[in-house]
Amino acid sequence: MAGERKFIRENTNRILIKEFLIKKIEGAGFGGMSIQRTPMGTRINILVERPGMVIGKGGSKIKEITADIRDKFNVENPQIEIQEAGSRASLNAQIMAEKLAEALERGWHFRRAGHSTIRRIMMSGAKGCQIIIAGKLTGARHRTEKFTQGHVKYCGETAKEVMDRGFAIAKLKAGVLGVKVGIMRPDAKLPDEITIKIYDEHDNLILKRTGLTKFQVKKIENNILKYGAKRLNQHAEPFRFL
């Protein structure tokens, strides 16, 4: 029972530290964090879009954050490492949710902001994306607007594995808007995707395709029966649909 209480206490502490960092480095593009126990202390890796805002002038901001984490959350010898999101920022759901919330606070129309954000995410190579904006969008009544593009998983173990989710809040005069962003990563492997490999008579790989559906695999099988794998190079036309 003592071990279970320890796990609950550590996970609760991790969530509280994450909420503290989101508020503390607001505007820096917080993209997530990880905590590792080491013999030297506790290493906290923070992924941000703008590292300069976290470090501060002469390292003053990061020293303040380190002291707050040590005193408020009883973390032993915290060592904070900053990682820049760089080109991966467009595929990080938390960063994109905060950027969308900032755009709404600057006065962007919610439809323009939503379509612009989802276009940027999909152009970065995401397999799918969904954006949900909820609140007083156009009038006094609460409403929800959804923007979806590509392939999106909503529930189950598959959604936990392949979907990256982020949440942010936009504070407007009319009230508070909630922003949720879900991104299916480019390297996401779905359970129904099939990888097919075709070899010639000398065991040389002549065709490899990943992420095929069952319909595409069936079509390949029919083409192989019709033309034969040995004559694949001479009859490349049936495989153009890949």
Sequence and secondary structure as in RCSB ss.txt:
>XXXX:A:sequence
MAGERKFIRENTNRILIKEFLIKKIEGAGFGGMSIQRTPMGTRINILVERPGMVIGKGGSKIKEITADIRDKFNV
ENPQIEIQEAGSRASLNAQIMAEKLAEALERGWHFRRAGHSTIRRIMMSGAKGCQIIIAGKLTGARHRTEKFTQG
HVKYCGETAKEVMDRGFAIAKLKAGVLGVKVGIMRPDAKLPDEITIKIYDEHDNLILKRTGLTKFQVKKIENNIL
KYGAKRLNQHAEPFRFL
>XXXX:A:secstr
 HHHHHHHHHHHHHHHHHHHHHHHTTTS EEEEEEEEETTEEEEEEEES HHHHH GGGHHHHHHHHHHHHHS  
SSEEEEEEE GGGGGG HHHHHHHHHHHHHTT  HHHHHHHHHHHHHHTT SEEEEEEEE SSSSS EEEEEEEE
    SHHHHHHHEEEEEEEEE SS EEEEEEEEE TT   TT EEEEEE TT  EEEEEEEE HHHHHHHHHHHH
HH GGGTTTT GGGTT 
